[in-house]
Amino acid sequence: MLELKDIFEKSKVSRQKIEANIYHIILKHKYEPRDIFADLQKCFTSFFAKATEPRMLGLSGLRGTGKTTLLWQIADYAKNQNVENVYFFDIEKIVTLGYSVLDLFLYIENHKAEFLTSKNVLLFDEVHFDKKWSTALKIIYENMRFSYIVATGSSALLLQTTADLATRMLILHTLPLHFTEYISITKNIKLDNKTELKEKLKAVLFFSKNIDDLKQNLLPLKTQIDDYYKKIENADLLLDNYIKYHNIARFTLYEDVNYILKEIDTLYHRVVYEDIPILSTEIDTENTKKLLLRLAVSDEINIQSLSQSIGISQEEINSIIDILAKAEMLTVLHPFGGIDSKINKMKKAFFMSPSIRLALLLQFINKLENEHLAKLYEDIVVMYLKRFFDNSLLSFSSFTKSKNPDFIISTNSKPIILEVGLNKKTKQQITASKIDFRYGIVVSTKINEPIFETETVFLPFKLFVIL
């Protein structure tokens, strides 16, 4: 068995190791960092320049969303900033060899005491393989005060940090790919002034005073977006592939969709059969799989009817949904309204990745119909919105005897109503809504230009995914 000394020395990052992990294996271009990398970089720079916190960050998120690559990219950045001591620890391998994160610290304390006061970057991949990882990282944080620390792990487990560690570690959620990230990885085409454009588009769509204000400020942004799409051949086909198969970073290099679907099947099985039992021993994994299959067909969560149809108690259904949300497999929304509506009425569950919904659907349907495809687009829209709004601002409409739009976004004095659809050409679900709204947005897949009608804008889906 390898000695701890050998493990520690082999974990030191070299330029060769970095380049093997941040360059496209075939096209040889350097991966553009995901948008979340800006937060890692900002915290790194602030800590080493001004000793500001946070200096310990946790990357959580669905399996396959590129957390390990982000670690290698921060290693690359650290090396470029002339940090000598950069270490990448593969915790699964270390635990398999019979050691732990705490063993690493004790080795440093006993044999590399100079590291306790030196400038270090310590990267821990998949810390959840060590059952006592949170205690160990707390000790490292408190005893290695000149170290910048980033850890990745199963999202459900990372979010269950101890109270002490929660005050020290900033959790960053690594969501599935955005469309511009997918294009950057696969085609090496970048969106100019991406951060600025995305911020402007967000402000225009969700924080305009009224529909006239939205119209005035949206059209100038569209020119830059049009220029971006002119660089992309077969953009519509790529967008379809992105929605169905390529929104999880790990599968961007796969071409055969059958292989992708098999790998996605493996991915969600690992969440159900490996991650969730660690988080809760009371959750039945087979019941979890049954519920996921049911939610793939319909996002509505009516606890009573689900309990009757699946044969699971209402209490267990609530527990499973809560666990799946913590595992970042699902995003669960509550109905628009006050506290009573959030407690008593049905909820809706959207898959964090539409590819997972697709893989589940194809287990018991032979052909993807428009009603199924529409659900995939709703999943992507919710994933995008989740970056900007927590569940207190994002909801759905559930009024009885009323046309109900898909989503309510509660910004400013009056909310925004948002509807998603395939080839959507009507705004009836917006205009007939009982909600006193500021303006409506209909995100449509089959239009190329924004269309304004009184208090509503029909927005091309291609424009929305630039957010």
VENRA-V414004 format. One record per residue. RES is the residue in one letter. PSI is psi as a letter, one per 20 degrees, with the letter a starting at -180 (none if undefined). Layout:
res->[RES	RES]
psi->[PSI	PSI]
This chain:
res->[M	L	E	L	K	D	I	F	E	K	S	K	V	S	R	Q	K	I	E	A	N	I	Y	H	I	I	L	K	H	K	Y	E	P	R	D	I	F	A	D	L	Q	K	C	F	T	S	F	F	A	K	A	T	E	P	R	M	L	G	L	S	G	L	R	G	T	G	K	T	T	L	L	W	Q	I	A	D	Y	A	K	N	Q	N	V	E	N	V	Y	F	F	D	I	E	K	I	V	T	L	G	Y	S	V	L	D	L	F	L	Y	I	E	N	H	K	A	E	F	L	T	S	K	N	V	L	L	F	D	E	V	H	F	D	K	K	W	S	T	A	L	K	I	I	Y	E	N	M	R	F	S	Y	I	V	A	T	G	S	S	A	L	L	L	Q	T	T	A	D	L	A	T	R	M	L	I	L	H	T	L	P	L	H	F	T	E	Y	I	S	I	T	K	N	I	K	L	D	N	K	T	E	L	K	E	K	L	K	A	V	L	F	F	S	K	N	I	D	D	L	K	Q	N	L	L	P	L	K	T	Q	I	D	D	Y	Y	K	K	I	E	N	A	D	L	L	L	D	N	Y	I	K	Y	H	N	I	A	R	F	T	L	Y	E	D	V	N	Y	I	L	K	E	I	D	T	L	Y	H	R	V	V	Y	E	D	I	P	I	L	S	T	E	I	D	T	E	N	T	K	K	L	L	L	R	L	A	V	S	D	E	I	N	I	Q	S	L	S	Q	S	I	G	I	S	Q	E	E	I	N	S	I	I	D	I	L	A	K	A	E	M	L	T	V	L	H	P	F	G	G	I	D	S	K	I	N	K	M	K	K	A	F	F	M	S	P	S	I	R	L	A	L	L	L	Q	F	I	N	K	L	E	N	E	H	L	A	K	L	Y	E	D	I	V	V	M	Y	L	K	R	F	F	D	N	S	L	L	S	F	S	S	F	T	K	S	K	N	P	D	F	I	I	S	T	N	S	K	P	I	I	L	E	V	G	L	N	K	K	T	K	Q	Q	I	T	A	S	K	I	D	F	R	Y	G	I	V	V	S	T	K	I	N	E	P	I	F	E	T	E	T	V	F	L	P	F	K	L	F	V	I	L]
psi->[q	p	q	h	g	g	g	g	h	i	i	p	p	r	h	g	g	g	h	i	i	j	q	p	h	g	i	j	q	p	p	p	q	r	h	i	h	h	g	g	g	g	h	g	g	h	g	i	h	j	k	q	r	q	j	p	q	p	o	r	r	q	q	j	j	k	g	g	h	h	g	h	h	h	g	g	g	g	h	h	j	k	p	g	n	p	p	o	o	n	h	g	g	g	h	h	j	j	r	r	h	h	h	g	g	h	g	g	h	h	i	l	h	h	h	h	j	r	o	q	o	o	p	o	p	l	h	i	i	o	h	k	h	h	g	g	h	g	g	g	g	h	i	m	i	j	p	p	p	p	q	q	r	p	g	h	h	h	i	l	q	r	h	g	h	h	i	h	p	p	p	p	p	n	r	r	q	r	g	h	g	g	h	g	g	h	i	k	p	q	o	p	l	g	g	g	g	g	g	g	g	g	g	g	h	i	j	q	h	a	h	h	g	g	g	h	i	g	h	h	h	h	g	h	g	g	h	g	h	h	i	o	q	l	h	g	g	h	g	g	h	g	g	g	h	k	i	p	h	h	j	h	i	p	g	o	h	h	h	g	h	g	h	h	g	h	g	h	h	h	g	g	i	g	g	g	h	h	h	p	i	i	p	p	h	h	h	g	g	g	h	g	g	g	h	h	g	p	i	p	n	o	g	g	h	g	g	g	h	h	k	q	q	h	g	h	g	g	g	g	g	g	g	h	g	h	i	k	h	q	p	p	q	r	q	p	a	a	g	g	h	h	g	h	r	r	r	q	p	q	p	h	p	h	h	g	g	g	h	g	g	i	h	j	q	h	p	o	r	h	h	g	h	h	h	g	h	h	g	g	g	h	g	g	h	h	h	h	p	a	i	h	i	p	a	r	p	k	p	q	l	q	p	o	r	g	q	p	o	m	q	b	h	q	r	q	p	p	p	p	q	p	l	p	j	q	k	h	i	g	h	i	q	i	p	n	r	g	r	q	p	o	o	q	i	j	q	i	q	p	p	p	o	d	j	q	p	o	p	p	h	h	g	g	i	h	none]
